[in-house]
Amino acid sequence: MRNVLRATILAAVALSATTGQAQQGSLATARELYVAAEYASALKMLTTLSGADTSKADLQTIDLYRALCLLALGNSAEANKVIESMLMIDPLYRPDTTDLPPRVRTAFADARKRMLPQLVQQRYLVARAAYEAKNYAAAAVGFQVVLSGLSDPDLGPASAQPPLSDLKVLASGFHDLASRASAPVETPVEAPPPLAPPAPQRPAAPVIYGPEDLNVVPPQTVRQVVPPYPGRVLLNGNATIDLIINETGSVDSATIVNSLNPQYDRMAVNAARNWQYKPATLNGAPVKYRKRLQLTVVPGANR
């Protein structure tokens, strides 16, 4: 009695597991049911597997097994409808015939011979409409489908005869045009403009030193003839003149800083141009130097 009860419980558990798998459903389970010759159960499960998120490859596999189950159940008419719907979605679909029963291979071959002429013509019209709408990328893909369909061996001699032979010429020409029109345009790379020649480097202006530069030896007077004051001196007066003495000891420029009178200013500047000095030096090298010279006139003196 205990053995009978135990067997009943195990059977119930097994039945529950099988029912759970069937309710959950999967392509692998449906395939196993087909292999086990449970065609009706496999077909029932296959009808529940298609969904919005099912990939194209899985949809094709589901429909293929639906056709296999229908043919195995003797429902050839319904199996042919499934095969036709598969070819309408993808005229180039060709299942792997390695493990397919001969009658399934024959059903696909017959459907392709029957449907391909019409399908490729329909695809040509769709591709032509895309071309006229200037959607060249989609048109190129569509014309390639037409050409591949016309090259299908199941069409046989029909592809070499009108209207399919004429369609092949048209599709080939439009495919080339659409492919060229959809190809990305290569923008020529412009050569960078030639670099402008570098501006000539101006020599740096020499530094002009002065009394504040304690490391510079000031210039020494060689010739400094101060012009006499013109006329009679009535009051004490000073004229201040700035000199720029170059590296040779000559005076580059003379500028009146404090004027005594315009006439004497001009005389002092003209005279300064002929003054000569021993140039200032920095570490033994001659340098330019700014020297300020004060010229004083007093009554009873001529300068």
C-alpha positions, 0 to 999 in steps of 0.5 A: 500500500505504501509503495502504491502511494509513493508511486502516485506522489512521484507521478503527480510531481512529474506531471506538475513539472511537465505542466509548468514547463508547458505553461512557461513555453520556450522554443527549445521546449517546442523543439523537443516536443516536435522531436518527440513526435508530440506535434499537436503539443508543439504546435500549440506551444509555438502559437504562443511564442511570437511577440513584439520583442521576438527577433527575426531569426526566432520568428523564422524558426518558430514558423519553420517548426509550425510548418513542420508540425502541420505537415507532420499532422497532414495539414498541407494546406495550412503548412503552405500558408505558413511557408508563403507568409515566411517568403512574403516577409523575406523572399530570400529566406532559405532554411537549412535543408540538411535535417528537413524531411524531403516533403518539407524541402519540396514544399519550400521549393514549390512555394519559391517557384510559385511566389518569387516572380511576383515577390521580386516585382513587388520589391522592385516597385518598393525600391523604385519608390524609395529611389524616387523619394531620394532615399537612396540607401533604402533603394540600394538595399531593395534593388539588391534584394530584387537582384538576389531573388532573380538569381535564386536557383528555384526560379530556373529558366524563368529568370532569363525570360521576360519580364524577369530578364528585363526587370534584372536589367532595370534593377541592376542599373538602379542599384548602381545609381542608388549605391553611388548616390548613397555613398558618403561624399569625400570632402577634399582636405584642403592643404593648409596655407603656407606659413608666412615667413617669420618677421625679421628679428629686429636687433634688441636696442642696446641698454642705456645705463646711467648714474644709478648703475653703480656697476658701470664705469661712467664715461671720461671727458676727452673733449667737451668745449662749452660754447660761451654765453652770447651777450652780457650775463646779468643774473646767475643761470643754469642750463641742463643738458642730457647726453647719450654717449655711445660705445665709441664715446661719441654723442648720439643725442643731446636734449635740453632738460632745463632751458636757459634761453632758446638761443643758448640752448641751440648753441649747447646742443650743436656744440655737444654733437662734437664732444668726445668721451672715453666710453662707459664700461661694464665689466670692461666692455663699452656701453651706452650711457646717459649723462646729465650735464649742467651748464652754469653762467654767472655775471662777469663770466662768459659761461 
